[in-house]
Amino acid sequence: MGGAVRDLALGREPREIDMVSAARPEEVEASFERTLAVGRAFGTLIVQLPGLDVELTTFRTEAGYSDARRPDRVEYGATPEEDATRRDFTCNALYLDPLADEVRDPTGGLADLEAGVLRTVGDPGQRFAEDGLRLLRMARFEADLELAPAPGLHAAATESLGALRGVSVERVLHELRRLFAGRRAAHGLAVLDAAGVLEVALPGWRERAAGPRPWDEVQALRLCVARALPDVPGALLGFATLFEVDPLGEGGEASLRAGSELLCDLHASRELVAACAGAWRARRALAAAARAGAPRAQRIRALRAGQAAEGLVLARAWAEAQGSPVDVLERLAALERFGRSLAPRELRPERLLAARDLEAAGVPRGPRWSALFEELETAQLEGAVRTQGEALAWLLERARQDGGKTRRSANDAG
């Protein structure tokens, strides 16, 4: 039923298959050896078969959604026609009997799919009031299924923003992840933005994500960036675009930390927070490395950073959104080609010196060691040092220069 039947009608491979029947939960439990009562109060059980878990729900009707999330009353039914009355959109109120090979379409979902229209089952205001998450699902279905909104659908969504009070941020982020995993994600974001859903569903997002800049300016660019991303951007690119704080600024640690804190406040996973921070750093590092005259070492370090691939995509998207000159995009493309041309040893050259070499050269242990190792790697990345012998000669010269600086400092102090 639902999405699987819709996908089949559209010629797509179903992503997930849910089943529904007239059997009540106690009958299901008696019929199968292993079941999980994940949603038994609402008539849903997981039937565990060898190598397969199947979600099986009893036909039901629902009434009363005082928390704008769950029904206050559930009554079991016997037919798809009864069950369809609780569905959100007509394209999700489709039923297929696999044994009889019969499709049941109580709400005209197939005709709406044929016409390319997204329509709620019944009054849209009532459907949205029952569960605020349907506001986000509306945008996802419009985008991924390439459907146009039925007359009054978006207006009803804007009038129903209060229903989002019953939706946790975890559910919102999960729905956004599904949006970013589907086609035309940028269109879905534009729908959510125009309806006012994002700023209500994501507490603190509007107040914090623009940084010190005018919100309308930053948000307009965000939507342009989203359109410049791949048609199916995926979670990392989508969330990195949506949650970067002060994306038009220099991207110092303060703004990167603020973006990470915003994501944490919305209960994003640690992995997603870390990946977004890496993408934000990579975007700016790669944009700087693509500038005319950037040293080879700077370009290589930017290309080997974590999330460099996503950073390049974001750098191009932000450049396009801001109307950057064509040569900026050409330099980013050249930087990407340069990265593909590098052998692993050029990207991460083997360290040619060890701690004992610094000790032998008389370099005092301390912060200078780290600085010297970094300077040596820079020389390697630039091609100025290639062998261990050249590295030792380089080190002795640096130690001599450091010694001279130390003596001059002592003389100045005297």
C-alpha positions as semicolon CSV with decimal commas, in nm:
position;residue;x (nm);y (nm);z (nm)
1;M;0,000;0,000;0,000
2;G;0,092;0,367;-0,005
3;G;0,431;0,467;-0,139
4;A;0,518;0,129;-0,288
5;V;0,202;0,124;-0,500
6;R;0,260;0,485;-0,600
7;D;0,617;0,407;-0,707
8;L;0,500;0,110;-0,911
9;A;0,239;0,330;-1,081
10;L;0,518;0,576;-1,170
11;G;0,742;0,299;-1,305
12;R;0,986;0,333;-1,015
13;E;1,134;0,065;-0,796
14;P;0,965;0,078;-0,453
15;R;1,199;0,195;-0,177
16;E;1,002;0,032;0,102
17;I;0,700;-0,193;0,121
18;D;0,437;-0,166;0,394
19;M;0,136;-0,393;0,420
20;V;-0,215;-0,338;0,554
21;S;-0,499;-0,578;0,616
22;A;-0,825;-0,627;0,805
23;A;-0,648;-0,853;1,058
24;R;-0,638;-0,700;1,404
25;P;-0,312;-0,693;1,604
26;E;-0,407;-0,993;1,818
27;E;-0,489;-1,194;1,504
28;V;-0,154;-1,101;1,350
29;E;0,028;-1,205;1,668
30;A;-0,154;-1,536;1,666
31;S;-0,075;-1,598;1,298
32;F;0,301;-1,541;1,305
33;E;0,568;-1,684;1,528
34;R;0,764;-1,363;1,573
35;T;0,623;-1,009;1,584
36;L;0,735;-0,678;1,731
37;A;0,474;-0,446;1,880
38;V;0,638;-0,124;1,761
39;G;0,307;0,061;1,717
40;R;0,049;-0,179;1,851
41;A;-0,170;0,099;1,994
42;F;-0,214;0,223;1,639
43;G;-0,256;-0,120;1,485
44;T;0,100;-0,160;1,356
45;L;0,323;-0,463;1,411
46;I;0,650;-0,579;1,262
47;V;0,621;-0,934;1,136
48;Q;0,963;-1,101;1,147
49;L;1,014;-1,355;0,874
50;P;1,341;-1,531;0,787
51;G;1,563;-1,258;0,647
52;L;1,278;-1,009;0,622
53;D;1,085;-0,774;0,850
54;V;0,744;-0,660;0,723
55;E;0,543;-0,373;0,870
56;L;0,179;-0,480;0,887
57;T;-0,095;-0,238;0,989
58;T;-0,465;-0,297;1,048
59;F;-0,712;-0,096;0,841
60;R;-0,815;0,190;1,065
61;T;-0,971;0,532;1,095
62;E;-0,836;0,809;1,319
63;A;-0,982;1,110;1,494
64;G;-0,861;1,393;1,716
65;Y;-0,498;1,511;1,698
66;S;-0,473;1,728;2,008
67;D;-0,091;1,719;2,005
68;A;-0,068;1,774;1,627
69;R;0,115;1,445;1,602
70;R;-0,077;1,133;1,709
71;P;-0,448;1,052;1,685
72;D;-0,645;1,065;2,008
73;R;-0,873;0,784;1,890
74;V;-0,813;0,487;1,660
75;E;-1,087;0,258;1,535
76;Y;-1,013;-0,053;1,331
77;G;-1,176;-0,097;0,993
78;A;-1,226;-0,370;0,738
79;T;-1,167;-0,205;0,399
80;P;-0,913;0,011;0,214
81;E;-1,186;0,271;0,169
82;E;-1,205;0,320;0,547
83;D;-0,828;0,324;0,584
84;A;-0,781;0,580;0,307
85;T;-0,963;0,848;0,505
86;R;-0,662;0,886;0,737
87;R;-0,398;0,914;0,465
88;D;-0,220;1,241;0,394
89;F;-0,211;1,265;0,013
90;T;-0,410;1,084;-0,252
91;C;-0,092;0,947;-0,411
92;N;-0,024;0,767;-0,082
93;A;-0,376;0,625;-0,046
94;L;-0,327;0,348;-0,303
95;Y;-0,366;-0,022;-0,227
96;L;-0,252;-0,329;-0,418
97;D;-0,374;-0,681;-0,348
98;P;-0,070;-0,886;-0,460
99;L;-0,269;-1,212;-0,476
100;A;-0,557;-1,078;-0,685
101;D;-0,334;-0,826;-0,865
102;E;-0,600;-0,565;-0,794
103;V;-0,543;-0,196;-0,725
104;R;-0,780;-0,006;-0,497
105;D;-0,781;0,372;-0,537
106;P;-1,048;0,518;-0,307
107;T;-0,937;0,882;-0,332
108;G;-0,839;0,922;-0,697
109;G;-0,466;0,904;-0,643
110;L;-0,393;0,747;-0,981
111;A;-0,579;1,024;-1,162
112;D;-0,383;1,285;-0,963
113;L;-0,055;1,115;-1,053
114;E;-0,158;1,107;-1,417
115;A;-0,241;1,479;-1,400
116;G;0,079;1,554;-1,209
117;V;-0,103;1,699;-0,908
118;L;-0,034;1,665;-0,536
119;R;-0,359;1,670;-0,344
120;T;-0,449;1,589;0,016
121;V;-0,711;1,335;0,111
122;G;-0,991;1,569;0,206
123;D;-0,941;1,924;0,336
124;P;-0,572;2,023;0,334
125;G;-0,603;2,240;0,643
126;Q;-0,742;1,949;0,840
127;R;-0,475;1,710;0,710
128;F;-0,192;1,947;0,804
129;A;-0,344;2,023;1,145
130;E;-0,344;1,651;1,225
131;D;0,032;1,616;1,179
132;G;0,264;1,909;1,109
133;L;0,521;1,679;0,951
134;R;0,292;1,662;0,649
135;L;0,402;2,018;0,567
136;L;0,752;1,889;0,500
137;R;0,626;1,578;0,325
138;M;0,427;1,805;0,094
139;A;0,747;1,969;-0,029
140;R;0,928;1,636;-0,065
141;F;0,652;1,479;-0,271
142;E;0,617;1,785;-0,492
143;A;0,991;1,779;-0,559
144;D;1,073;1,411;-0,593
145;L;0,752;1,310;-0,772
146;E;0,748;1,624;-0,989
147;L;0,393;1,710;-0,888
148;A;0,225;2,050;-0,892
149;P;0,030;2,159;-0,584
150;A;-0,347;2,137;-0,602
151;P;-0,522;2,475;-0,576
152;G;-0,510;2,604;-0,218
153;L;-0,253;2,349;-0,099
154;H;0,028;2,597;-0,029
155;A;-0,208;2,851;0,123
156;A;-0,338;2,584;0,360
157;A;0,020;2,495;0,451
158;T;0,103;2,853;0,545
159;E;-0,213;2,877;0,753
160;S;-0,125;2,552;0,933
161;L;0,225;2,634;1,061
162;G;0,103;2,601;1,418
163;A;0,077;2,226;1,364
164;L;0,455;2,209;1,369
165;R;0,442;2,252;1,748
166;G;0,390;1,879;1,782
167;V;0,680;1,782;1,558
168;S;1,019;1,714;1,717
169;V;1,334;1,849;1,554
170;E;1,453;1,491;1,511
171;R;1,154;1,418;1,288
172;V;1,211;1,743;1,099
173;L;1,578;1,662;1,034
174;H;1,484;1,309;0,927
175;E;1,234;1,448;0,676
176;L;1,489;1,698;0,545
177;R;1,737;1,413;0,503
178;R;1,478;1,232;0,290
179;L;1,423;1,551;0,089
180;F;1,796;1,581;0,018
181;A;1,807;1,215;-0,084
182;G;1,541;1,271;-0,349
183;R;1,523;1,452;-0,678
184;R;1,474;1,828;-0,716
185;A;1,567;1,893;-0,355
186;A;1,620;2,262;-0,431
187;H;1,260;2,292;-0,542
188;G;1,146;2,131;-0,219
189;L;1,350;2,378;-0,013
190;A;1,198;2,668;-0,206
191;V;0,849;2,536;-0,132
192;L;0,927;2,508;0,240
193;D;1,082;2,854;0,247
194;A;0,792;3,021;0,067
195;A;0,540;2,859;0,301
196;G;0,737;2,967;0,609
197;V;0,787;2,610;0,723
198;L;1,162;2,613;0,778
199;E;1,180;2,905;1,018
200;V;0,902;2,753;1,232
201;A;1,021;2,393;1,213
202;L;1,386;2,476;1,291
203;P;1,401;2,672;1,618
204;G;1,667;2,944;1,613
205;W;1,762;2,884;1,252
206;R;1,649;3,218;1,107
207;E;1,787;3,417;1,399
208;R;2,132;3,259;1,383
209;A;2,209;3,120;1,040
210;A;2,253;3,451;0,857
211;G;2,513;3,582;1,102
212;P;2,541;3,963;1,100
213;R;2,404;3,998;0,747
214;P;2,048;4,073;0,630
215;W;1,843;3,754;0,642
216;D;1,666;3,807;0,309
217;E;1,999;3,852;0,129
218;V;2,153;3,539;0,276
219;Q;1,844;3,324;0,235
220;A;1,798;3,424;-0,129
221;L;2,156;3,315;-0,194
222;R;2,103;2,988;-0,006
223;L;1,820;2,898;-0,239
224;C;2,037;2,987;-0,539
225;V;2,313;2,767;-0,399
226;A;2,065;2,482;-0,355
227;R;1,969;2,513;-0,723
228;A;2,337;2,495;-0,818
229;L;2,390;2,171;-0,624
230;P;2,337;1,829;-0,784
231;D;1,972;1,743;-0,842
232;V;2,003;1,484;-0,563
233;P;2,247;1,659;-0,327
234;G;2,249;1,412;-0,041
235;A;2,242;1,492;0,328
236;L;2,586;1,648;0,368
237;L;2,556;1,902;0,087
238;G;2,197;1,979;0,179
239;F;2,258;2,037;0,548
240;A;2,585;2,221;0,487
241;T;2,399;2,465;0,263
242;L;2,108;2,510;0,500
243;F;2,293;2,546;0,830
244;E;2,615;2,733;0,761
245;V;2,625;3,043;0,980
246;D;2,734;3,365;0,804
247;P;2,812;3,191;0,473
248;L;2,908;3,524;0,313
249;G;3,164;3,602;0,583
250;E;3,525;3,496;0,615
251;G;3,433;3,170;0,786
252;G;3,640;3,209;1,098
253;E;3,625;2,964;1,385
254;A;3,349;3,166;1,553
255;S;3,105;3,120;1,263
256;L;3,205;2,756;1,214
257;R;3,148;2,691;1,582
258;A;2,813;2,872;1,567
259;G;2,700;2,654;1,277
260;S;2,800;2,339;1,461
261;E;2,620;2,457;1,776
262;L;2,305;2,526;1,575
263;L;2,309;2,174;1,435
264;C;2,374;2,029;1,780
265;D;2,081;2,225;1,923
266;L;1,865;2,062;1,656
267;H;1,987;1,718;1,769
268;A;2,182;1,639;1,454
269;S;2,420;1,345;1,486
270;R;2,783;1,407;1,578
271;E;2,885;1,259;1,244
272;L;2,670;1,507;1,051
273;V;2,790;1,802;1,259
274;A;3,155;1,709;1,203
275;A;3,103;1,648;0,831
276;C;2,927;1,985;0,784
277;A;3,206;2,166;0,970
278;G;3,459;1,993;0,746
279;A;3,265;2,095;0,434
280;W;3,242;2,458;0,550
281;R;3,619;2,473;0,611
282;A;3,692;2,297;0,283
283;R;3,471;2,535;0,084
284;R;3,662;2,841;0,197
285;A;4,003;2,677;0,176
286;L;3,938;2,561;-0,180
287;A;3,800;2,899;-0,286
288;A;4,119;3,061;-0,156
289;A;4,339;2,795;-0,316
290;A;4,171;2,855;-0,653
291;R;4,273;3,221;-0,662
292;A;4,534;3,328;-0,914
293;G;4,884;3,281;-0,782
294;A;4,795;3,047;-0,496
295;P;5,104;2,837;-0,406
296;R;5,110;2,473;-0,499
297;A;5,132;2,370;-0,133
298;Q;4,819;2,568;-0,047
299;R;4,628;2,405;-0,334
300;I;4,734;2,054;-0,233
301;R;4,648;2,104;0,134
302;A;4,304;2,234;0,042
303;L;4,243;1,937;-0,188
304;R;4,340;1,674;0,067
305;A;4,130;1,814;0,350
306;G;3,837;1,620;0,486
307;Q;3,518;1,676;0,283
308;A;3,724;1,834;0,003
309;A;3,498;1,681;-0,263
310;E;3,188;1,834;-0,103
311;G;3,379;2,157;-0,043
312;L;3,449;2,189;-0,416
313;V;3,082;2,139;-0,500
314;L;2,984;2,401;-0,243
315;A;3,253;2,645;-0,360
316;R;3,123;2,624;-0,717
317;A;2,763;2,659;-0,603
318;W;2,833;2,967;-0,391
319;A;3,037;3,123;-0,671
320;E;2,749;3,068;-0,913
321;A;2,493;3,200;-0,665
322;Q;2,691;3,519;-0,610
323;G;2,735;3,576;-0,982
324;S;3,113;3,543;-0,968
325;P;3,307;3,607;-1,290
326;V;3,349;3,312;-1,522
327;D;3,722;3,294;-1,449
328;V;3,646;3,212;-1,083
329;L;3,452;2,904;-1,188
330;E;3,721;2,816;-1,440
331;R;3,989;2,832;-1,168
332;L;3,782;2,605;-0,944
333;A;3,750;2,359;-1,232
334;A;4,125;2,381;-1,291
335;L;4,188;2,316;-0,922
336;E;3,971;2,005;-0,940
337;R;4,161;1,882;-1,247
338;F;4,488;1,950;-1,068
339;G;4,371;1,738;-0,776
340;R;4,287;1,447;-1,005
341;S;4,633;1,466;-1,160
342;L;4,817;1,422;-0,830
343;A;4,965;1,087;-0,737
344;P;4,910;0,973;-0,374
345;R;5,274;1,051;-0,287
346;E;5,231;1,405;-0,422
347;L;4,916;1,457;-0,220
348;R;5,068;1,322;0,100
349;P;5,446;1,299;0,066
350;E;5,642;1,075;0,300
351;R;5,804;1,261;0,589
352;L;6,176;1,280;0,516
353;L;6,296;1,373;0,866
354;A;6,235;1,236;1,214
355;A;6,263;1,377;1,565
356;R;6,618;1,245;1,599
357;D;6,723;1,455;1,299
358;L;6,597;1,772;1,467
359;E;6,777;1,677;1,788
360;A;7,099;1,613;1,599
361;A;7,069;1,953;1,433
362;G;7,046;2,116;1,775
363;V;6,687;2,238;1,745
364;P;6,545;2,272;2,100
365;R;6,242;2,051;2,162
366;G;5,921;2,252;2,161
367;P;5,674;2,427;1,927
368;R;5,951;2,489;1,675
369;W;5,958;2,119;1,592
370;S;5,599;2,124;1,466
371;A;5,664;2,441;1,271
372;L;5,972;2,289;1,105
373;F;5,789;1,971;1,005
374;E;5,516;2,183;0,847
375;E;5,770;2,403;0,668
376;L;5,946;2,093;0,538
377;E;5,623;1,950;0,406
378;T;5,554;2,281;0,233
379;A;5,894;2,256;0,064
380;Q;5,812;1,899;-0,041
381;L;5,471;1,997;-0,177
382;E;5,632;2,281;-0,371
383;G;5,889;2,039;-0,515
384;A;6,185;2,219;-0,356
385;V;6,284;1,918;-0,142
386;R;6,262;1,566;-0,283
387;T;6,513;1,342;-0,103
388;Q;6,625;1,280;0,250
389;G;6,963;1,432;0,172
390;E;6,796;1,750;0,050
391;A;6,578;1,749;0,360
392;L;6,882;1,724;0,591
393;A;7,054;2,009;0,408
394;W;6,733;2,212;0,434
395;L;6,715;2,140;0,809
396;L;7,075;2,241;0,876
397;E;7,017;2,571;0,695
398;R;6,703;2,634;0,898
399;A;6,887;2,548;1,221
400;R;7,168;2,790;1,124
401;Q;6,912;3,063;1,056
402;D;6,737;2,992;1,384
403;G;7,068;3,010;1,566
404;G;7,145;3,343;1,408
405;K;6,807;3,475;1,511
406;T;6,866;3,351;1,866
407;R;7,205;3,523;1,883
408;R;7,066;3,848;1,744
409;S;6,782;3,838;1,994
410;A;7,031;3,787;2,279
411;N;7,249;4,074;2,153
412;D;6,945;4,300;2,123
413;A;6,845;4,213;2,479
414;G;7,200;4,291;2,600
